[in-house]
Amino acid sequence: MSPSEVQREKEWQAEYDANTLAEAQVIYSDPARLKKAQEKAKKMAEDQREKANAMQKVAGAKKTPQGSTGMGVSSTGKRRSGTGSGGSIKKSDNFNVFKKI
């Protein structure tokens, strides 16, 4: 980048930042809008946490315990059971997906 391009980029960034800060002030001055934004931010953070946990598992950073279904982590940070009923999966619960009924 030439020096003039760098200067234009810095000017554009300053203008963008000024607009962002002005919009933030509008949001902070409207309690209902601020509350909705905070609620949405909380939900987005939970979604990102779950995605990050899944990505760590894929990357091998966290191994899934043997017998677990890998159903993930709830928004409270607690491991969710794979049965949906709060129970645990036992080794005797194995089944053959290829067995004819």
MARDOMI-237452 format. One line per field, with one value per residue: z, x, y of N, C-alpha, C, O, CB in turn; residue in one letter. Coordinates in pm, 1 decimal. Glycine has a CB too. Layout:
n_w <- c(Z | ...)
n_u <- c(X | ...)
n_v <- c(Y | ...)
ca_w <- c(Z | ...)
ca_u <- c(X | ...)
ca_v <- c(Y | ...)
c_w <- c(Z | ...)
c_u <- c(X | ...)
c_v <- c(Y | ...)
o_w <- c(Z | ...)
o_u <- c(X | ...)
o_v <- c(Y | ...)
cb_w <- c(Z | ...)
cb_u <- c(X | ...)
cb_v <- c(Y | ...)
code <- c(A | ...)
END
This chain:
n_w <- c(0.0 | -79.5 | 71.7 | 54.6 | 23.2 | 263.5 | 434.8 | 348.3 | 420.0 | 699.6 | 748.9 | 659.7 | 846.0 | 1084.7 | 1038.6 | 1016.9 | 1274.6 | 1426.9 | 1345.8 | 1441.2 | 1720.1 | 1763.0 | 1698.1 | 1899.4 | 2122.1 | 2077.2 | 2110.9 | 2381.1 | 2504.5 | 2484.7 | 2675.7 | 2630.1 | 2382.0 | 2438.5 | 2630.7 | 2472.8 | 2293.9 | 2469.7 | 2559.2 | 2318.8 | 2271.5 | 2482.0 | 2409.9 | 2165.2 | 2258.0 | 2408.1 | 2201.5 | 2054.9 | 2245.2 | 2264.2 | 2003.5 | 1999.5 | 2192.9 | 2060.5 | 1841.2 | 1970.2 | 2050.0 | 1802.3 | 1718.7 | 1888.0 | 2136.5 | 2357.9 | 2475.3 | 2417.2 | 2671.3 | 2704.7 | 2593.9 | 2595.5 | 2410.8 | 2291.1 | 2294.9 | 2367.9 | 2539.7 | 2769.5 | 2787.0 | 3044.0 | 3097.9 | 3181.7 | 3120.1 | 2878.0 | 2885.8 | 2681.0 | 2651.6 | 2677.7 | 2886.0 | 3119.1 | 3217.6 | 3200.4 | 2937.0 | 2911.5 | 2875.2 | 2805.4 | 2654.1 | 2388.6 | 2037.5 | 1724.8 | 1426.1 | 1184.1 | 1213.9 | 1131.4 | 1193.6)
n_u <- c(83.2 | 47.6 | 168.9 | -38.9 | -262.8 | -264.2 | -312.5 | -571.1 | -709.2 | -682.0 | -828.9 | -1082.0 | -1130.0 | -1137.8 | -1366.4 | -1560.7 | -1540.2 | -1623.3 | -1890.6 | -1981.9 | -1946.4 | -2124.2 | -2369.2 | -2370.9 | -2406.8 | -2669.3 | -2805.2 | -2740.5 | -2881.7 | -3144.2 | -3335.7 | -3500.0 | -3413.4 | -3143.5 | -3165.7 | -3272.2 | -3059.4 | -2860.2 | -2971.0 | -2968.8 | -2693.9 | -2610.6 | -2727.7 | -2597.9 | -2335.9 | -2357.9 | -2417.6 | -2179.5 | -2000.5 | -2085.1 | -2029.9 | -1753.3 | -1674.9 | -1748.2 | -1575.5 | -1329.6 | -1342.3 | -1344.7 | -1092.4 | -945.8 | -878.8 | -1036.1 | -1129.9 | -1403.5 | -1572.9 | -1564.0 | -1846.0 | -2007.7 | -2234.2 | -2150.4 | -2305.1 | -2265.7 | -2229.9 | -2429.7 | -2586.3 | -2535.1 | -2295.3 | -2280.1 | -2248.5 | -2448.4 | -2674.6 | -2687.1 | -2924.6 | -3156.6 | -3331.9 | -3212.7 | -3072.9 | -2800.8 | -2608.0 | -2573.2 | -2338.0 | -2476.3 | -2681.3 | -2635.3 | -2703.3 | -2788.8 | -2775.0 | -2813.7 | -2963.0 | -3248.1 | -3583.7)
n_v <- c(-117.7 | 217.2 | 526.0 | 720.3 | 560.7 | 425.5 | 639.8 | 713.8 | 482.9 | 495.8 | 729.1 | 650.0 | 445.4 | 593.7 | 749.6 | 547.3 | 435.5 | 658.7 | 679.8 | 432.1 | 463.5 | 676.5 | 553.1 | 361.4 | 527.2 | 614.9 | 372.3 | 313.0 | 517.1 | 444.9 | 259.1 | 25.7 | -67.6 | -111.4 | -315.9 | -525.7 | -559.8 | -644.2 | -885.8 | -1028.6 | -1032.7 | -1195.3 | -1442.3 | -1484.8 | -1512.7 | -1748.0 | -1928.7 | -1911.5 | -2010.7 | -2278.9 | -2360.6 | -2322.9 | -2510.0 | -2744.9 | -2727.7 | -2749.9 | -3014.1 | -3141.3 | -3070.9 | -3219.1 | -3130.6 | -3170.1 | -3472.4 | -3691.1 | -3859.3 | -4216.3 | -4396.3 | -4180.8 | -3976.2 | -3751.9 | -3521.8 | -3261.9 | -2943.2 | -2773.7 | -2445.0 | -2367.9 | -2468.8 | -2724.4 | -3071.6 | -3223.6 | -3494.6 | -3787.6 | -3919.0 | -3777.3 | -3795.6 | -3744.7 | -3956.4 | -4196.8 | -4343.7 | -4684.8 | -4953.2 | -5181.3 | -5085.6 | -5103.0 | -5132.3 | -5281.5 | -5128.6 | -5242.1 | -5466.7 | -5658.0 | -5578.5)
ca_w <- c(0.0 | -83.5 | 187.8 | 39.9 | 46.8 | 408.0 | 494.4 | 316.7 | 503.0 | 835.9 | 748.8 | 650.6 | 974.0 | 1183.7 | 1008.8 | 1053.1 | 1420.5 | 1477.2 | 1323.9 | 1532.8 | 1853.9 | 1765.8 | 1702.6 | 2033.8 | 2213.5 | 2053.5 | 2172.9 | 2526.4 | 2554.8 | 2470.7 | 2764.4 | 2570.1 | 2275.8 | 2505.0 | 2691.3 | 2364.6 | 2243.3 | 2570.3 | 2553.9 | 2195.9 | 2291.5 | 2570.1 | 2328.9 | 2068.9 | 2332.2 | 2438.9 | 2076.3 | 2021.4 | 2341.0 | 2223.4 | 1880.2 | 2035.5 | 2258.8 | 1956.2 | 1761.5 | 2049.7 | 2043.1 | 1668.6 | 1712.9 | 1977.2 | 2261.8 | 2464.2 | 2434.5 | 2466.4 | 2753.9 | 2642.6 | 2626.8 | 2577.4 | 2273.9 | 2237.6 | 2274.0 | 2386.8 | 2668.1 | 2774.4 | 2806.9 | 3181.5 | 3107.2 | 3227.3 | 3012.1 | 2855.7 | 2870.3 | 2546.5 | 2649.2 | 2677.4 | 3005.0 | 3235.5 | 3253.6 | 3127.7 | 2845.5 | 2964.6 | 2773.0 | 2765.3 | 2568.5 | 2249.8 | 1945.0 | 1591.9 | 1330.5 | 1064.0 | 1249.2 | 1082.6 | 1300.9)
ca_u <- c(0.0 | 122.0 | 138.7 | -168.8 | -364.7 | -265.0 | -378.9 | -714.5 | -760.4 | -692.6 | -940.9 | -1204.6 | -1145.9 | -1178.9 | -1505.8 | -1639.8 | -1540.6 | -1706.1 | -2030.0 | -2010.1 | -1960.6 | -2247.9 | -2479.2 | -2368.7 | -2467.0 | -2813.3 | -2853.1 | -2729.0 | -2980.5 | -3277.2 | -3331.7 | -3561.3 | -3323.6 | -3023.4 | -3198.6 | -3282.2 | -2924.2 | -2789.2 | -3025.1 | -2918.3 | -2550.7 | -2598.0 | -2760.4 | -2489.3 | -2219.1 | -2384.5 | -2402.2 | -2037.4 | -1937.0 | -2115.7 | -1955.4 | -1611.7 | -1657.7 | -1752.9 | -1453.7 | -1220.5 | -1353.1 | -1300.9 | -947.9 | -881.0 | -840.3 | -1113.6 | -1176.5 | -1534.7 | -1561.0 | -1614.2 | -1985.1 | -2084.0 | -2281.4 | -2094.2 | -2415.9 | -2220.6 | -2235.9 | -2543.2 | -2549.5 | -2490.4 | -2161.1 | -2288.0 | -2255.4 | -2582.2 | -2680.2 | -2724.2 | -3050.0 | -3267.3 | -3413.5 | -3129.6 | -3000.9 | -2676.5 | -2609.2 | -2496.7 | -2279.8 | -2577.5 | -2778.1 | -2590.2 | -2798.6 | -2735.7 | -2856.0 | -2834.1 | -3047.8 | -3385.4 | -3684.0)
ca_v <- c(0.0 | 342.8 | 611.6 | 786.4 | 458.6 | 402.4 | 755.9 | 702.2 | 374.6 | 547.6 | 823.7 | 570.9 | 376.9 | 693.7 | 783.4 | 429.5 | 428.1 | 768.4 | 639.8 | 321.5 | 519.9 | 754.4 | 455.4 | 302.7 | 625.0 | 609.4 | 248.4 | 327.3 | 613.1 | 384.9 | 141.9 | -94.0 | -114.4 | -161.9 | -444.6 | -624.9 | -583.4 | -723.1 | -1021.5 | -1090.6 | -1055.9 | -1311.9 | -1560.5 | -1502.7 | -1561.7 | -1889.3 | -2003.3 | -1916.4 | -2101.6 | -2415.3 | -2387.8 | -2333.6 | -2639.5 | -2847.2 | -2716.2 | -2805.3 | -3159.0 | -3181.4 | -3050.6 | -3314.6 | -3066.5 | -3233.9 | -3604.4 | -3729.6 | -3979.8 | -4338.7 | -4419.3 | -4058.1 | -3955.9 | -3629.3 | -3429.7 | -3125.8 | -2877.1 | -2682.6 | -2305.2 | -2351.2 | -2524.8 | -2862.8 | -3168.9 | -3276.4 | -3639.5 | -3828.1 | -3992.5 | -3685.3 | -3812.4 | -3719.8 | -4077.8 | -4216.7 | -4457.0 | -4797.4 | -5038.2 | -5279.2 | -5019.8 | -5112.1 | -5187.5 | -5302.0 | -5054.3 | -5323.3 | -5580.9 | -5648.5 | -5580.6)
c_w <- c(0.0 | 38.4 | 176.5 | 62.9 | 196.0 | 477.3 | 469.4 | 402.5 | 647.2 | 848.9 | 745.5 | 783.4 | 1081.6 | 1162.9 | 1049.8 | 1204.4 | 1481.6 | 1461.3 | 1419.1 | 1674.0 | 1867.1 | 1774.6 | 1840.5 | 2135.1 | 2199.0 | 2123.0 | 2325.0 | 2583.0 | 2545.2 | 2551.7 | 2702.8 | 2462.8 | 2334.6 | 2564.9 | 2585.2 | 2310.3 | 2340.7 | 2572.2 | 2432.8 | 2209.9 | 2378.4 | 2491.1 | 2228.9 | 2137.1 | 2366.8 | 2314.5 | 2038.2 | 2115.3 | 2300.5 | 2097.5 | 1910.3 | 2104.7 | 2156.5 | 1873.2 | 1837.6 | 2047.4 | 1908.8 | 1658.1 | 1804.6 | 2109.4 | 2380.1 | 2410.0 | 2494.1 | 2548.4 | 2683.6 | 2688.4 | 2612.2 | 2432.6 | 2212.3 | 2211.5 | 2305.7 | 2528.4 | 2663.3 | 2796.1 | 2949.4 | 3202.1 | 3154.3 | 3108.2 | 3000.0 | 2836.4 | 2729.4 | 2538.4 | 2643.8 | 2802.0 | 3132.2 | 3279.1 | 3178.0 | 3038.3 | 2902.1 | 2848.8 | 2720.9 | 2673.2 | 2420.9 | 2163.5 | 1807.8 | 1491.6 | 1205.2 | 1088.7 | 1199.5 | 1199.8 | 1269.9)
c_u <- c(87.6 | 84.7 | 1.7 | -283.3 | -377.8 | -339.7 | -530.0 | -779.4 | -779.7 | -808.4 | -1073.8 | -1232.7 | -1194.0 | -1325.5 | -1599.3 | -1651.6 | -1628.5 | -1854.2 | -2070.9 | -2032.0 | -2088.3 | -2369.2 | -2486.3 | -2432.3 | -2618.7 | -2871.7 | -2849.4 | -2834.5 | -3123.5 | -3280.4 | -3389.7 | -3469.6 | -3196.5 | -3049.3 | -3205.8 | -3143.4 | -2844.5 | -2839.0 | -2971.4 | -2769.7 | -2527.4 | -2622.3 | -2648.2 | -2364.8 | -2236.1 | -2364.4 | -2254.6 | -1961.6 | -1960.7 | -2037.9 | -1806.5 | -1583.4 | -1656.7 | -1624.9 | -1334.2 | -1223.4 | -1304.2 | -1149.1 | -872.0 | -839.2 | -912.8 | -1165.5 | -1313.9 | -1518.6 | -1622.9 | -1756.3 | -2069.9 | -2124.7 | -2223.3 | -2200.7 | -2378.4 | -2238.0 | -2351.7 | -2494.0 | -2504.2 | -2350.4 | -2160.5 | -2304.9 | -2397.0 | -2574.3 | -2725.0 | -2857.9 | -3170.6 | -3353.7 | -3332.6 | -3050.2 | -2870.5 | -2689.0 | -2519.6 | -2443.8 | -2381.9 | -2683.2 | -2737.8 | -2699.5 | -2733.8 | -2826.0 | -2885.5 | -2924.9 | -3190.9 | -3480.2 | -3790.4)
c_v <- c(123.9 | 427.7 | 680.3 | 687.1 | 429.4 | 516.3 | 750.9 | 593.3 | 421.3 | 645.8 | 749.6 | 502.7 | 474.2 | 732.6 | 668.8 | 418.5 | 537.0 | 733.9 | 527.4 | 373.2 | 602.1 | 661.4 | 390.3 | 398.0 | 626.8 | 486.5 | 260.4 | 422.2 | 560.3 | 255.6 | 14.2 | -153.2 | -174.7 | -299.9 | -554.5 | -659.7 | -669.3 | -867.3 | -1096.4 | -1122.1 | -1178.7 | -1440.2 | -1589.3 | -1558.6 | -1709.6 | -1975.5 | -2018.5 | -2009.7 | -2246.6 | -2453.3 | -2405.1 | -2467.3 | -2752.2 | -2845.2 | -2771.6 | -2957.2 | -3210.1 | -3172.8 | -3145.9 | -3254.8 | -3128.4 | -3365.7 | -3628.8 | -3855.7 | -4100.3 | -4363.4 | -4295.3 | -4045.4 | -3830.8 | -3524.5 | -3285.9 | -3076.0 | -2779.6 | -2540.6 | -2278.6 | -2406.6 | -2668.6 | -2954.9 | -3219.9 | -3425.7 | -3673.2 | -3897.2 | -3902.0 | -3696.1 | -3790.5 | -3840.2 | -4088.0 | -4339.4 | -4564.8 | -4879.7 | -5139.9 | -5217.5 | -5025.1 | -5171.1 | -5196.6 | -5231.5 | -5135.0 | -5443.8 | -5557.2 | -5658.9 | -5682.5)
o_w <- c(70.9 | 101.1 | 277.4 | 115.6 | 247.8 | 567.4 | 559.6 | 451.5 | 709.9 | 949.9 | 819.5 | 829.4 | 1161.0 | 1259.8 | 1110.0 | 1256.8 | 1577.8 | 1552.5 | 1471.5 | 1741.1 | 1971.2 | 1850.8 | 1892.5 | 2224.7 | 2298.9 | 2187.1 | 2391.7 | 2699.2 | 2593.6 | 2503.8 | 2721.5 | 2455.3 | 2286.5 | 2552.3 | 2604.8 | 2284.2 | 2298.8 | 2585.2 | 2442.6 | 2164.7 | 2352.7 | 2503.7 | 2210.5 | 2080.1 | 2356.4 | 2320.8 | 1994.9 | 2072.7 | 2302.0 | 2086.6 | 1852.9 | 2078.9 | 2164.5 | 1838.7 | 1777.8 | 2043.2 | 1901.5 | 1595.9 | 1799.9 | 2187.8 | 2489.7 | 2309.8 | 2608.6 | 2501.4 | 2611.9 | 2807.4 | 2616.1 | 2342.9 | 2093.8 | 2116.9 | 2272.3 | 2622.8 | 2563.4 | 2820.3 | 2974.7 | 3310.2 | 3166.2 | 3008.5 | 3100.0 | 2777.8 | 2665.7 | 2428.8 | 2607.8 | 2821.9 | 3242.0 | 3369.3 | 3101.1 | 3062.7 | 2936.5 | 2738.3 | 2604.9 | 2619.4 | 2337.4 | 2210.9 | 1779.0 | 1473.9 | 1128.0 | 994.7 | 1222.1 | 1292.5 | 1347.9)
o_u <- c(187.9 | -18.6 | -66.9 | -388.2 | -488.0 | -420.2 | -608.4 | -891.1 | -881.0 | -878.7 | -1166.5 | -1346.9 | -1281.7 | -1400.0 | -1704.1 | -1760.4 | -1700.8 | -1933.7 | -2182.3 | -2126.3 | -2153.9 | -2462.0 | -2595.3 | -2504.1 | -2689.7 | -2976.4 | -2945.5 | -2872.9 | -3215.8 | -3233.5 | -3334.1 | -3451.6 | -3147.5 | -2966.6 | -3152.1 | -3114.2 | -2769.5 | -2759.6 | -2933.2 | -2724.3 | -2436.1 | -2546.2 | -2608.6 | -2295.8 | -2141.4 | -2302.3 | -2211.1 | -1869.8 | -1868.2 | -1986.4 | -1741.2 | -1481.0 | -1574.9 | -1571.9 | -1246.4 | -1118.6 | -1231.6 | -1085.5 | -749.2 | -770.8 | -857.6 | -1236.9 | -1339.3 | -1456.9 | -1722.1 | -1785.9 | -2192.6 | -2058.1 | -2243.9 | -2189.2 | -2454.5 | -2257.7 | -2370.2 | -2375.5 | -2440.7 | -2293.0 | -2054.3 | -2367.9 | -2459.4 | -2479.1 | -2794.3 | -2902.0 | -3279.0 | -3441.7 | -3381.9 | -2967.1 | -2834.3 | -2771.4 | -2404.1 | -2498.0 | -2374.9 | -2766.8 | -2799.5 | -2779.9 | -2636.0 | -2941.4 | -2974.3 | -2959.9 | -3248.3 | -3459.8 | -3884.0)
o_v <- c(132.3 | 404.4 | 697.1 | 724.2 | 411.0 | 492.7 | 780.7 | 610.2 | 390.5 | 645.3 | 782.7 | 501.8 | 440.1 | 747.0 | 691.8 | 394.8 | 510.9 | 756.3 | 527.8 | 331.2 | 598.0 | 688.4 | 366.7 | 353.6 | 639.1 | 495.6 | 221.9 | 408.4 | 626.0 | 152.4 | -94.0 | -274.8 | -276.9 | -390.2 | -663.6 | -776.4 | -757.5 | -960.5 | -1213.0 | -1227.2 | -1257.2 | -1536.2 | -1704.4 | -1643.1 | -1787.6 | -2081.6 | -2125.2 | -2079.7 | -2327.9 | -2564.5 | -2492.2 | -2530.5 | -2843.8 | -2950.9 | -2833.7 | -3021.7 | -3309.3 | -3257.8 | -3153.0 | -3320.7 | -3137.8 | -3368.9 | -3591.6 | -3951.3 | -4087.3 | -4353.2 | -4303.7 | -4097.2 | -3805.0 | -3446.5 | -3195.1 | -3152.5 | -2710.1 | -2517.8 | -2176.2 | -2393.4 | -2729.7 | -2919.6 | -3255.6 | -3477.2 | -3593.8 | -3931.7 | -3947.8 | -3612.4 | -3816.3 | -3829.1 | -3999.0 | -4427.5 | -4539.6 | -4876.3 | -5180.4 | -5290.1 | -4958.9 | -5251.3 | -5127.6 | -5270.6 | -5098.7 | -5515.2 | -5450.7 | -5737.3 | -5699.7)
cb_w <- c(120.1 | -215.6 | 203.6 | -100.1 | -30.0 | 463.2 | 437.5 | 165.7 | 498.2 | 877.4 | 628.8 | 537.9 | 1016.8 | 1175.1 | 858.2 | 994.9 | 1474.3 | 1403.1 | 1178.2 | 1531.1 | 1887.6 | 1640.5 | 1592.9 | 2075.8 | 2187.3 | 1901.3 | 2126.6 | 2563.1 | 2478.3 | 2319.9 | 2890.8 | 2508.9 | 2180.6 | 2614.6 | 2767.4 | 2250.2 | 2218.5 | 2709.0 | 2550.4 | 2074.1 | 2355.1 | 2688.7 | 2254.1 | 1999.8 | 2461.2 | 2493.7 | 1963.0 | 2026.8 | 2483.4 | 2199.6 | 1777.8 | 2127.1 | 2362.1 | 1865.7 | 1722.5 | 2193.7 | 2067.2 | 1560.7 | 1749.2 | 1910.5 | 2255.7 | 2513.7 | 2478.4 | 2350.0 | 2890.7 | 2676.6 | 2765.4 | 2622.0 | 2270.6 | 2111.0 | 2358.1 | 2294.1 | 2702.3 | 2885.6 | 2772.2 | 3276.6 | 3199.3 | 3326.9 | 3035.6 | 2734.7 | 2974.4 | 2491.1 | 2768.5 | 2556.7 | 3006.3 | 3347.9 | 3227.0 | 3225.0 | 2702.9 | 3059.4 | 2828.2 | 2888.8 | 2612.1 | 2238.9 | 1940.8 | 1559.7 | 1293.0 | 1011.1 | 1403.1 | 978.1 | 1320.4)
cb_u <- c(-94.6 | 93.3 | 247.7 | -181.1 | -330.8 | -119.9 | -319.7 | -734.9 | -665.4 | -561.9 | -930.9 | -1194.2 | -1013.6 | -1088.5 | -1522.6 | -1576.9 | -1398.0 | -1673.0 | -2050.6 | -1895.7 | -1839.9 | -2258.1 | -2461.0 | -2223.8 | -2410.0 | -2844.4 | -2768.0 | -2589.9 | -2969.3 | -3312.2 | -3406.2 | -3699.7 | -3288.0 | -2977.0 | -3331.8 | -3372.3 | -2851.8 | -2805.7 | -3178.3 | -2942.4 | -2484.4 | -2697.3 | -2894.9 | -2456.3 | -2197.7 | -2528.2 | -2478.8 | -1976.8 | -1990.4 | -2266.1 | -1976.3 | -1570.4 | -1768.9 | -1875.5 | -1428.4 | -1228.0 | -1496.9 | -1367.3 | -914.5 | -762.1 | -868.5 | -1231.5 | -1077.1 | -1635.6 | -1628.0 | -1524.3 | -1996.5 | -2003.1 | -2432.2 | -2018.8 | -2533.6 | -2292.4 | -2101.9 | -2641.7 | -2666.1 | -2586.9 | -2077.6 | -2403.8 | -2157.6 | -2648.9 | -2775.3 | -2620.8 | -3059.7 | -3350.1 | -3476.1 | -3213.4 | -3086.1 | -2557.5 | -2563.3 | -2583.3 | -2156.8 | -2644.7 | -2795.7 | -2462.3 | -2927.1 | -2723.4 | -2786.9 | -2700.5 | -3046.8 | -3415.6 | -3747.5)
cb_v <- c(-0.2 | 420.1 | 717.7 | 850.3 | 329.5 | 390.2 | 886.6 | 670.8 | 254.1 | 615.3 | 919.5 | 466.4 | 311.4 | 818.9 | 815.1 | 301.2 | 439.6 | 900.5 | 595.4 | 219.3 | 606.0 | 844.5 | 347.0 | 269.0 | 765.3 | 606.3 | 127.9 | 377.3 | 743.6 | 357.6 | 172.8 | -59.7 | 1.2 | -64.1 | -435.3 | -571.7 | -450.2 | -659.9 | -1018.2 | -998.3 | -932.9 | -1302.1 | -1540.2 | -1369.5 | -1478.7 | -1907.2 | -1933.2 | -1776.3 | -2076.5 | -2431.3 | -2273.9 | -2216.2 | -2662.9 | -2826.3 | -2570.2 | -2754.8 | -3203.2 | -3093.3 | -2907.8 | -3372.9 | -2917.2 | -3142.3 | -3715.1 | -3750.6 | -3958.1 | -4459.6 | -4471.4 | -3935.1 | -3948.8 | -3657.9 | -3471.0 | -3036.4 | -2805.3 | -2723.5 | -2214.9 | -2418.6 | -2442.1 | -2881.7 | -3285.3 | -3209.6 | -3703.1 | -3916.7 | -4080.9 | -3707.8 | -3950.4 | -3673.4 | -4200.5 | -4231.7 | -4415.8 | -4884.9 | -5109.9 | -5338.6 | -4876.1 | -5196.6 | -5102.8 | -5452.7 | -4925.8 | -5370.8 | -5604.5 | -5758.2 | -5442.1)
code <- c(M | S | P | S | E | V | Q | R | E | K | E | W | Q | A | E | Y | D | A | N | T | L | A | E | A | Q | V | I | Y | S | D | P | A | R | L | K | K | A | Q | E | K | A | K | K | M | A | E | D | Q | R | E | K | A | N | A | M | Q | K | V | A | G | A | K | K | T | P | Q | G | S | T | G | M | G | V | S | S | T | G | K | R | R | S | G | T | G | S | G | G | S | I | K | K | S | D | N | F | N | V | F | K | K | I)
END
